[in-house]
Amino acid sequence: MSLDVAVTTGGPALAQERRLLTAVPGPRSVELLARRTASVSAGVGGTLPVFIVAAGGGVLVDVDGNSLIDMGSGIAVTNVGNAAPRVVEAVQRQVAEFTHTCFMVTPYEGYVAVCEALNALTPGDHAKRSALFNSGAEAVENAVKIARAFTRRQAVVAFEHGYHGRTNLTMALTAKNMPYKHSFGPFAPEVYRVPLSYPYRDGLSGPEAAKRAIGRIDKEIGAENVAAIIIEPIAGEGGFIVPGEGFLPELVEYARANGIVFVADEIQTGFCRTGDWFACDHEGVVPDLITTAKGIAGGLPLAAVTGRAEMMDSVHVGGLGGTYGGNPVACAAALGAIEEMREHDLAAAAQRIGDVMIPRLRTIAERSGRLGEVRGRGAMVAVEVVVPGTCEPDAATTAAVARACHAEGVVVLTAGTDGNVLRFLPPLTMPEHLLVEALDIIERAFLAQ
Ligand SMILES: *Cc1c(COP(=O)(O)O)cnc(C)c1O
């Protein structure tokens, strides 16, 4: 397919502007959409049918030459920006040297270097080990395997509004039926769900909500049967629910007192997204195991479990692995991405993004009455949309605002168990002028409802 527009490469060199040359989607995207419909399973969903040819900084450029403001980062993946220079360099070098050996057959340094970096960057200064996988769901599955092998127990506690993936075990851990679980059962056994801390809706302090959850674990499962408690420090797909202060520390304390492995699923919150390396850092929470993926490798598929050496090493030799886990090209990308995060202090960039977004969204809330709560941390920000004057979830308005933003060239994502959350996950390389322009468009979309 030839392009009239002058897009030859992605990355930060792309013009950092919103530019609409056609309707969204434009005619070339519409043509590709027809091919997609005829060739790709209808079961694979889609937020916005524009086909991308280049991306970088804060923009996505489509086949019709439209330049869209990216407020999604491919779901919290391109934290370092698309086609980030150090990622591109590292991948190009590695892909020309060798593409695969299988780490379990003949190892290579990149895998070890990624594990060393994860052991150093994740919370806590105890001895750690890591293992690498391909996707977030696979990392979560392996965290459960490790916790069960270490404790010789079976039960796993997950939370309401939790999301952990789409494989069988991680569907069981995930709270929301549609679209993730519907018609796909039966699900893995020995998974129990307890209430999360959700200050906007439960009115409880963090410690009160922890007491409620712990009471349920004690009465319905029994602490001595529990291998692992797994939680997202900020619920992602569930709607960027930030638990009350004290909730996570109390759960960690309970887990520690009862020989339960505390697993933080930082797949969405990790790698500078919330203004720290990891969301657990905010309250000084030190998980036993931490799962990472998404932001880890600048867009290449990679995931990890990192945790206490005695837990990670408790599994029999050969019990963990996979053909592609820790692929050398993905490892090179991760090392490049981590360099980008360090060099440009992207944790501080995430905080600056939050400092621009949150006050502005609160102003929009005052004007519109449809924004029940503005919440989040760093560059992980959401608004919960409600019927004005009530706390009633309003999924229809949420979808309408998202559609209006898409039509204006701003890519936003929705979330929430009730589908009434607009979530914002800009690349941490988002220029401020584009962030402000996106907020202007979001405001207009809300005020037009
Ligand atoms: C996206 C996500 C997963 C699943 O990751 P995949 O790479 O899509 O398998 C698991 N946990 C959380 C918190 C996520 O956001």
The ligand as an SDF file (V2000), in Angstrom:
LIG
                    3D

 15 15  0  0  0  0  0  0  0  0999 V2000
   -3.3090   -6.8500   30.6470 C   0  0  0  0  0  0  0  0  0  0  0  0
   -3.2490   -7.4530   31.9910 C   0  0  0  0  0  0  0  0  0  0  0  0
   -3.0250   -8.8300   32.1750 C   0  0  0  0  0  0  0  0  0  0  0  0
   -2.9090   -9.7870   31.0220 C   0  0  0  0  0  0  0  0  0  0  0  0
   -1.8200   -9.5050   30.2170 O   0  0  0  0  0  0  0  0  0  0  0  0
   -1.7680  -10.1180   28.7260 P   0  0  0  0  0  0  0  0  0  0  0  0
   -0.4000   -9.7510   28.2450 O   0  0  0  0  0  0  0  0  0  0  0  0
   -2.8700   -9.4690   27.9650 O   0  0  0  0  0  0  0  0  0  0  0  0
   -1.9660  -11.5740   28.8740 O   0  0  0  0  0  0  0  0  0  0  0  0
   -2.9350   -9.3070   33.4640 C   0  0  0  0  0  0  0  0  0  0  0  0
   -3.0470   -8.4890   34.5170 N   0  0  0  0  0  0  0  0  0  0  0  0
   -3.2610   -7.1740   34.3840 C   0  0  0  0  0  0  0  0  0  0  0  0
   -3.3590   -6.3120   35.5970 C   0  0  0  0  0  0  0  0  0  0  0  0
   -3.3930   -6.6040   33.1200 C   0  0  0  0  0  0  0  0  0  0  0  0
   -3.6340   -5.2960   32.9900 O   0  0  0  0  0  0  0  0  0  0  0  0
  1  2  1  0
  2  3  1  0
  2 14  2  0
  3  4  1  0
  3 10  2  0
  4  5  1  0
  5  6  1  0
  6  7  2  0
  6  8  1  0
  6  9  1  0
 10 11  1  0
 11 12  2  0
 12 13  1  0
 12 14  1  0
 14 15  1  0
M  END
$$$$
